[in-house]
Every structure is written in C-alpha cells, then in structure tokens.
Amino acid sequence: MSQPTDDGAPAGAVLDAPRLPGPDAPRLPGPDDDGREGLMASVVDEIGSMMVEAKRTIAAAASRFDPDVPPTAFYVLRYVMKHQPCTAGDIVKAMALDKSAVSRQVALLREAGFVDVAPDAADGRVVTLGSTERAEARMLEVRHENRAVFRSHVEGWTDDELAEFAGWLHRFNTPADPR
C-alpha cells in the first residue's frame, strides 16, 4: 500500500498532478538559447520538422503509387529500384528493418506485380530482387508528382540558393570521418 504524502494523498496515486521541474532542474538547451547549443537545438527542431514532412510526403506518394502499397513497401520498392539487383538481406541492412518485415513487404510487392525475383548469378541459392516495367512506369509518374510538391517548397529560390541548399544537405548527410 502507498504511503501518504505530506498532503495526505498516497504517493503514486493516479490523480497526482504532474510536477513541473523547478528553475534549477536540468534541461536540454532550446532554440531560443544563446550560443552553439541553441543553434544545435534549432537544427534538431528543423530536422524533426523535415522528417515529419518527409514521412507525410512518402505516405502520400505511396498512396498515389498504389493505394494497396503501404509506405514501408514503397520504401522497399524505392530501394530495390535504386540498388537492383539486390537481396532482401541488403534491404534489411540498409534500411534497418526486421527481416520478417522485409519479407512481408517483398511478398506484397511481388503479388502486386512490382518486384521480380531471380536466382543470383554468382550463387543460385541467393534470390535477387528487381523492379518490373510496371513499377518503373508507375514510379516515374509519382516522381513527377513529388517534384511538384518539392518545387512548392522552394518557389522563388534562385538556382544558386538551390545548389547551396543541396550542398548543405549533402554535407549534413555525409558523416564526418571519426578518425
């Protein structure tokens, strides 16, 4: 049984009001803080916003591609199209997905006619994946639609600004050498 607190209510009671941290409680720096930590907090916040928007864009693209293809299968198909021929193991490693999840998504894509399988030329026990002509044609349409969505985000930017932005994104996505 819980022991009563100073106000007579048992500690840990469901109706306990959340306790706000005091002014001296440790906290993470925020975007409004001065210095490098405030700047880093701003970067983290903006990346978070970008990730939410990217997830929303991918979900919409997957739906436009085929309403029966969930976003995860769409991600898998995009990987296959970019890295074909590839194996399910390649997808597991590259996308940090569970092996069974990849198997389910590949099966769904095969049934829908978007992915073909073939024995690996070097090792016939290994199955490689490739996209079908149907997938290629449909993906081309969706990519055109996606570009229109992204164009709306950079409306009015100069070519130099776009090039600079692409360079910064590339630099960000390329981890520093840990040596």
Secondary structure, DSSP 4 states (H G I P E B T S, - for coil): -PPB-TTSSBTT-TTPPPPPPPTTS-----TTSSHHHHHHHHHHHHHHHHHHHHHHHHHHHHHHH-TTS-HHHHHHHHHHHHH-SB-HHHHHHHHT--HHHHHHHHHHHHHTTSEEEEE-SS-TTSEEEEE-HHHHHHHHHHHHHHHHHHHHHSTT--HHHHHHHHHHHHHHHSPPP--
